[in-house]
């Protein structure tokens, strides 16, 4: 019997290598996409929590004390507002006579 020697077309090994390369690239892209979505979701949740805490801190009405803040050698009179105790204590400040 005579062997068929054809140089046209793809061999099985070449096809499997191409398929392996496509699979690895796709899985890498999927992993990167999922990681990006997870990081974005966590950042969104952290930003929401920060803004909520900031809103609560800025809405304080109980005066704790008055004092001065020094920035670059210049003193600014401020009033400290706050609520809560211990670890749950929120404090904000505003210029003297103003709101936080």
C-alpha positions as CSV (number, residue, x, y, z in Angstrom):
1,X,0.0,0.0,0.0
2,X,1.1,3.5,-0.8
3,X,1.0,6.2,1.9
4,X,-0.8,9.4,1.2
5,X,1.5,12.3,1.5
6,X,-0.5,15.4,1.5
7,X,1.0,18.7,2.6
8,X,-2.4,20.5,2.5
9,X,-4.6,21.0,5.6
10,X,-3.9,20.9,9.3
11,X,-2.6,18.0,11.2
12,X,-4.3,16.7,14.3
13,X,-1.5,18.0,16.5
14,X,-1.7,21.5,15.1
15,X,-5.4,21.6,15.6
16,X,-5.2,20.4,19.2
17,X,-2.5,23.0,19.9
18,X,-4.6,25.8,18.5
19,X,-7.6,24.6,20.5
20,X,-5.5,24.4,23.7
21,X,-4.2,28.0,23.0
22,X,-7.8,29.3,22.5
23,X,-9.0,27.5,25.7
24,X,-6.2,28.9,27.8
25,X,-6.7,32.5,26.4
26,X,-10.4,32.3,27.0
27,X,-10.0,31.1,30.6
28,X,-7.5,33.8,31.3
29,X,-9.9,36.5,29.9
30,X,-12.8,35.0,32.0
31,X,-10.7,35.1,35.2
32,X,-9.6,38.7,34.6
33,X,-13.2,39.7,33.9
34,X,-14.5,38.1,37.0
35,X,-11.8,39.5,39.2
36,X,-12.4,43.0,37.8
37,X,-16.2,42.7,38.5
38,X,-15.5,41.5,42.1
39,X,-13.0,44.4,42.8
40,X,-15.5,46.9,41.3
41,X,-18.3,45.6,43.4
42,X,-16.2,45.8,46.6
43,X,-15.1,49.3,45.7
44,X,-18.7,50.4,45.2
45,X,-19.8,48.9,48.5
46,X,-16.8,50.6,50.3
47,X,-17.6,53.9,48.7
48,X,-21.3,53.6,49.7
49,X,-20.3,52.9,53.3
50,X,-17.9,55.8,53.4
51,X,-20.5,58.2,52.1
52,X,-23.1,57.0,54.6
53,X,-20.6,57.5,57.5
54,X,-19.6,60.9,56.1
55,X,-23.3,62.0,55.9
56,X,-23.9,60.9,59.5
57,X,-20.8,62.7,60.7
58,X,-21.7,65.9,59.0
59,X,-25.2,65.9,60.3
60,X,-24.1,66.0,64.0
61,X,-25.9,68.5,66.1
62,X,-24.6,67.9,69.7
63,X,-21.7,70.3,70.4
64,X,-18.8,68.5,72.1
65,X,-16.4,71.4,72.4
66,X,-14.7,74.3,70.7
67,X,-11.1,74.7,69.8
68,X,-8.6,75.7,67.2
69,X,-7.1,73.8,64.2
70,X,-3.7,75.0,63.0
71,X,-3.0,74.6,59.3
72,X,0.4,75.8,58.0
73,X,0.9,78.0,61.0
74,X,-2.5,79.7,60.8
75,X,-5.1,79.0,63.5
76,X,-8.8,78.5,62.7
77,X,-11.5,78.5,65.4
78,X,-13.8,75.4,65.1
79,X,-16.6,73.8,66.9
80,X,-16.6,70.0,67.4
81,X,-19.8,68.1,67.0
82,X,-20.4,64.4,67.7
83,X,-22.5,61.5,68.8
84,X,-22.1,58.0,70.2
85,X,-19.6,56.5,72.6
86,X,-16.3,54.6,72.4
87,X,-15.7,52.8,69.1
88,X,-19.0,54.1,67.6
89,X,-18.3,57.7,68.3
90,X,-18.5,60.0,65.3
91,X,-16.9,63.5,65.4
92,X,-17.0,66.3,62.9
93,X,-16.1,69.9,63.0
94,X,-17.1,73.2,61.4
95,X,-15.8,76.7,61.5
96,X,-16.8,78.5,64.7
97,X,-20.4,79.6,64.4
98,X,-21.0,77.4,61.3
99,X,-22.3,73.9,60.8
100,X,-20.1,70.9,60.3
